[in-house]
Amino acid sequence: MKRRKLINHIATATTVATLAACNQTTTQSVSTDSLPSVKWRMTTSWPRSLDTIFGGAQTICDRVAAMTNGRFTITSYSAGEIVGGLEVLDAVQQGTVQCGHTASYYYVGKNSALAFGTSVPFGLTAQQQNAWYYHGGGLEIMHKLYSDFNIINFPAGNSGVQMGGWFRQEINTVSDLNGLSMRIPGFGGEVMKKLGVNAQVLPGGEIYLALERGALDAAEWVGPYDDQKLGLQKAAKYYYYPGWWEPGPTFEVQINLNEWNKLPKEYQEVLKTVAYQANISMLAQYDALNGVALAELIAGGTELRPYSQEILQAAQKAAVEFYEEKATQDTTFKEVYEQWKKFREQIYKWNTINELSFAQFTFNNSLK
């Protein structure tokens, strides 16, 4: 089949992904006999048991194979099978694997501005994050940052606003946080440090044991569905909300730039399309599953608690101070932060008019 026909099929698939919420049961394939056979490996930051977040990686693998008649295949591996869950970027950069599925904020030690690629405290919701990435300059910014690591990235999942974590004891004031050991990555961890918390970073598969054995006093992961699968409710009683440090975290596929440049243009377009599908589909899946899981957790004895206004206000103040401090110390961070902040101000104003006004009235009255 001619090259032009393949591109037409890819364009059709892109439209389907955009307008039909990425229907994963539809497989469009084309003859690719003139294109090379390519086999890649994908390492991830996730345990295989988490079918949502690991499923985002698997969506990419499945759809790439389906859209290329099996000529281009990617095999996914869970955290620890090739490298540790927090070593994905290194493995992709070094060419140990061709690609990985992870979160950019795990690697802020390499470049602090990478945090914006996932989520930052009091930042953007999932919808706002997608707007920044796809139409607000975010993808171009992240590509520039990742070029230093010989990597190109694409959004490939989002959980929506996360929960605020599991605590072994109640916390009502900022002083209650002082001295607690908590699993919390990214800038959320940096803000928690300012509030007296001993912030730690652990991959998902290690959280339960650390919390259950008392090595941690608190831990956050994603939300009710995934947290329940990890069994975190068995190790801590109190479940707090909202996850102010992750209002719309983007997960991503990272691709070694040398391997990316070797791909035929058709395969590059396939990868971009399926990453988009994984991004939209994961968010929809979490929204469909989390409410049911939360009801089950509460029925099983979990005690749901909102963060106090004192803690939220202190955390927001600490977050702003942290950003401003980083901007004075790091010119790259300052460049990204100022562009991101300008976009946030604009979209906050708009969403206050359309989204917030609708939600405040409709949600409150519908639940009465």
N, C-alpha and C positions, 0 to 999 in steps of 0.2 A: 504494500500500500504506500502511496506517495507521502512524502514528508508533510505536504500541506494538509492532507487529510488527518494525519495524526495531530497536528496543531489544532485543527478545527475541533477534534474530539476533546482535546485538553481544554479548549475555551468553553466548550459545552459543559464539561465537568465542573469548571470554575463557577459558571452560572448556576448550576444545580446546587453546588455547595453553598452559594450565597443566598439563593432564593428559597431553597427547600430544606433549610436547617440541616444540611449535610446528611441526607438519607444514606445511612451506612448499608442498607440492604440492597441498594442498587449498585451493580457492578458494570461499568462500561469499559470494554477492552477493545483494543485495536491490534491489527497486525503490526509487529515491530521487527519483522525479519531483517530489515536493513540496518537495524540498530544493534549495538553490541550487547552482550550478556554481561551484566555487572552484579557483583555480590558484595554487599557491605555488612558490617556489624555495627550495632547500636548498643552502647552501654547506657544505663539509666541510674538515677539516684533513688529508685523506688523498689520496694519489695514487690514481688509478683502477686502477692495476695491482695494488694490494693488494686482492684480491677478498674477503678476510675482513673487514677493518676498514671499507673502503669499502662492502663488501657489507652491513654493518649499516645504513648509511644507505639503500642501495638496497632493502633489505628493507622499510623503512618506506614508501618511495615506492610500491613494487609492491603491498604489502598494502593501503595506504590506497585506491589506485585499485580494487583488486579488491573490497574490502568496501563500496564506495560506487557500484559500477557505473560508475566513471569520472567521477562527478560531482565528486569531490574529488581533485585530482591534485597531486603534488609532484614537481618535477624536481630531480634531484641534480646537483651540480657538484663537481668535484675541487678540491683546493687550487690556487689561482692562477688559476682560470677566472673567478672574480668578485672574490675577495679572497685574500690570502695565508693559508696554513694556520694561522697563529697569530692571525688577525684575525677569526675567526668570531664571537666574542662581540660585538665592536664592530659588525659588519655586522648582526647580529640586533637589537642594542640600538637602532641608528640606523634600522632599518626598511629597510636596503638589500635585505635578504632577509627572508622571513617566519620562516625557521627555519634551524638549522645542526646539524651533527653533529661533535662535538669532544670534548675532555677538559677538565674544569674546572681542572685544575692548571696549564694553560697560562696562566691568568689570575690567578695568586697575587699579581702586582704590583698588581692592583686591589683584592683582598681576600684576605689570606693564608688565611683559613678555607675558601676554595673548594677547597683541596687535598684536603680530606677527601671531597669528592664524587667524586674519582677514586681516589686511593690515596696513602698516606703510608708512609714507611719503617717496617718492622716493625709494620705495621698489620693489616688484615683480608684474609683470603682472599676469593675470589670469592663463595663460599657465605655467608661471614660478612658480606661487604659487602651482599649482597642482603638478608640478614636485617636488617641495620641500616637499609637504605633502606626496605624494605617493611613491616617490623614493629617497628623499633627507633627510630623517630622521625627517621631520616635524611632522608627525602624532605621532611618538614615543615621541617627545618632548612635544607635546600638551597633550598626555595622561598622561605623568608624571606630568605636571603642574596641570591638572584637578583632579588628584588622591587626591590632598589635599582638594578638595571640594566634594569628593565621587561621582565624575562624570566621564563618558567616553564620548568623543565627536567624531564626524565624519563630514568631509566636506559635505555640503548639499546645495550648491548654490554659485553662483558667478555672479557679475554684469558686469565684465570687467572694463576697465578704466572708472572711473566716471567723471562727469562734475565738474566744479570748483565752482559751487554755484551761487545763485541769490543775486544781490545787488540792493539796492534802489537808489544808486548813482554810478557813474563811479569811478573806482579806477585805477590809472596809476602808482603810486609810492608807496613805502613802507609807506611813511608818510600819504597817503590816508587811510591806514588801521587803523591808530592809533585812539583808542577810539571806534571803531565800535563794536557793539554786534552781534555775529554771532553764529548760531547753527552749531557746528562742533565737533564731538566726537573723542575719541582716541588720538593718538599722533598728528594727524593733528591739533587738538585743542591746544595741548601743543606748537606746533611750531607757530601757529597763536598768541598765547599769547606772545611769544618772539618778534613778530612783532607788538605788541601793541593792539591786538584784545582782547575783552572780550568774550572768548569762552564759550559756553553753550551747554549742552546736553539735547535734547528733543526727545521723541519718534516721529515717523513719523506723527502720527495723530494729533499732536499739533503744527506742524511747521507753517501751513498756517495762523492760527489765530494770532500767535505771530508776524509773519512777516507783516501781513496785518494791525495789530493794532499798529505797530511801536515799539513793545517790542524788536524786532530784526531789525537790519539794513541789515542783510544778513543771508543766510541759505543755506546749502548744504543738499541734500538728496541722490539721486542715479544718475539719468540721465533723458533724455528727456521724455521717456515714463511714468515713475513713477512720475516725477515732474509735468508733465502735468495733470495727474490724481489727484494729490494733489491740483492743481490750483495755484501753486507757481508763475506762470507767471502773475497772476492777482494782486499779491502783490508786485512784484519787476520787474523792466524793463530789467536790465542788467544781462546777462547770461554768466558766464565766463568758460573758459576751459584752460588747462586740470585739472582734479582733482588730482593734484600731490600727495595728501595725501592718495589717495585710487586707486592705479593703477591696483589692482586686488583683491578686497575684497572678502574673503570667508565667507559665512554664514554657520552655522553648526547646527546639531542636537546634543543637550546635553541630556545625559541619566543618570538617577540616577544609580549609580554603583550597589547598592543592587538589584534594579529591573532588571538590565542587567544580573546579575549573576543568577537570578531566571529563566531566559528564557532558553528553550531548545536550544541546539546548532543550530538546524535548523532555529529557529526564529532569532537568532543572525546573522546568515549568510544572511537571508532575509533582515534584517535591514541594514546591511552593503552594500548590493547590491543596495537597493532602495535609500540609501543616495548617493551613487555614481551616480545613475541615476539622482537624483534631482540636483546634483552638475553640471553635464554636460548639462542637459536640460535647466536649468535656464540661463546659460551663452549663449547658442544658441538662446534662446528666446529673451533675451535682445539685442543681436546683430541683430536679425531680425526686432525688433520693434523700436529701438532708432532712426535710421536714418529717418524713416517716421515721427515720432513724432517731431523730431527737425525741419524738414521742415515745419510742421504745426505751430510750435511755432513761427518761423521766419515770416511766412506769417501772423500771428496774431499780429505782432508788437514787438516781443521779439528782443532785440538787442544783438547779439552774439559778445563776446569780448574775445580775448586771454589775458591771464596774461602776463604782460610785463616781459621782460628779467630781469629787476631789481628786481621784486617781486619774480620770480622763483629762481634767484641766491641767494637772501637773505633767502628765505625759505629753500633751500637746505643746505646752510651754517648753519642755525639755527637747522635744523634736525640733521645733523651730530654732532653738538655740544651737542644737547640734548641726543643723544644716548651715546656719550662718557661720559657725566656727569652721566647718569643713570648707566652705567657700573661700574663706580668707587664707586657708592653708594649701589648697589644691586648685590650680587653675583649670584643670580638666573638669573636676567636679563642679566648679563655679560655672563653667560654660554650659554644662548639661543642666544643672540645677536652675539657672536663670531661664533657660528656654522652657523647661518643664514647668516651672512656677508660673510663668506667663500663661502657658496653656491651661494650667489648673485654674487660675483665676477666671479665665474666660469661660471655661466649661462649667465651673461652679455657678457662675452667674446665670448661665442658661438653664442648667438643671435645677436650680432653685425655682425657676419659673415653671418649667414643664414637669419634671419628675417629682420634686419634693412636694409641690402643692397637691399633686394628684395623690401621692402616697399618704401624706398626712391625713387627708380627708377620707379617702377610700379604705385604706387599711384599717384605720381606727373604727370607722362605722361598720365595716363588714364583719368585724370580729366581736361586735357587741351582742 
